[in-house]
Amino acid sequence: MPMGAPPCGRGAHVTEDEPVPEPERRPQLGERIMAVINRDPRTAPHAIRKDVLLALAVTALAVVLALVTDPARRPDALGWLLLLAAQLPVLCRRRHPLPALAAEAVLLLPYHALDHNHTAPLPVSVVVLYSLAVTCRPLYTLLTTSTAMALALSVMMFVNRKQAAEALRISGWVLAVVFIGIALRVYRQYVAAVVERAERAERTREQEVRRRVAEERLRIARDLHDLLAHSITLIGVQTSIAAHVLNADPERLDRQAVAKSLDDIADTCRAARGELRTTLEVLREHGSGDARDPLPDLHGLAGLVAAARVSGAEVDLKVATDEAPPAAVGAAAYRIVQEALTNAVRHGGRQDLGIRVGVRAGEGALWVTVTDDGTGTGAGTPGFGLVGMRERARSVGGTLDAGPLPGKGFEVSAVLPLGGNP
């Protein structure tokens, strides 16, 4: 047993994988002070207990000042009663600062009028005025404070001019406390606004992330729908051709035609598998080292047309563009043509189905049309084909119309702007 290893016995189950809980870090003194400064006094924890302690401290200070300062004006029984009663509004200063100030005025104006010690009520007056400053609007605070001080000085002026002059001299400190309370209230509002903006920005960022995830999922769903619908439709048509060749004349079996149909099916499966891998590449983790294939573009239309021709349709493709469109527009055009060809082959209802695919650039947009002369009207079982094509067009700021032609046939027409972002 190595030295320093803990003894093992019954009930001792120690594993290296078990996380050791970290002890909670106690906030430092500066952090606690800033938390008190930033917090609204009306939402402080243990507010009642703190107010009771503050009231006791202010009362003790008032009693000391009344006994120590100005012995000639030491309060009598009524003065003591008014002075001690004036400490009670401290208990309700947080929730009701204005009633607390009014109670102070009702109790202290008679106290000063009886010419008792004029310094003793100063602490409780400062506390109540400060509470008013940090909880009420600044203009309201200044008007109320000025009115209260004017009334107190007026009463003292009639009682004792010398004491009134002394009170006027120290009133600057009272106003300083009031302005400190106003500044602190403005600072708290500023901090609250900054926090609210940060939270709103975080919510907006989360909403943007969710929106992008939803758009990416929708794009993947559209890609998978277009890919699987196109490939499965072609495989179904090619399988039908092979079955028809096998059943048409078993004695004179055209092995070359059957082999060609099976080769076409294999080619379609390989192409679908490769495109499916490209589509699902977006679900892999970033930085996996696998490079993504480029988005499909107009150069891939020839492959779509060739696959449709294998199914027996006569497809005419005309592409008239001087330069390659933006990648998003080219991918949208490719997917629209792919879905339109799939629908035409699936619902055309004719062996010699004729399909015309036209892509041209003009008037600041890419014009895409896919027209067939089949019997499909678009009134079959509702699916996601037309919806997906319209979403493809809207994703680049374009529009798409689809519907039956007069007489017979079906046409899909899309206009995709080339001006960049929608």
Secondary structure, DSSP 4 states (H G I P E B T S, - for coil): --TTPPP--TT----TTSPPPPPPPPPPHHHHHHHHHHS-GGG-TTHHHHHHHHHHHHHHHHHHHHHHS-GGG---HHHHHHHHHTTGGGGGTTT-HHHHHHHHHHHHHHHHHTT--SSTTHHHHHHHHHHHHHHS-HHHHHHHHHHHHHHHHHHHHHH-HHHHHHHHHHHHHHHHHHHHHHHHHHHHHHHHHHHHHHHHHHHHHHHHHHHHHHHHHHHHHHHHHHHHHHHHHHHHHHHHHHHHHHHH-GGG--HHHHHHHHHHHHHHHHHHHHHHHHHHGGGSPTTSSPPPPPPP-GGGHHHHHHHHHHTT-EEEEEEE-SSPPPHHHHHHHHHHHHHHHHHHHHH---TT-EEEEEEEEETTEEEEEEEE-SS--S-SS--SHHHHHHHHHHHTT-EEEEEEPSSS-EEEEEEEE-SS--
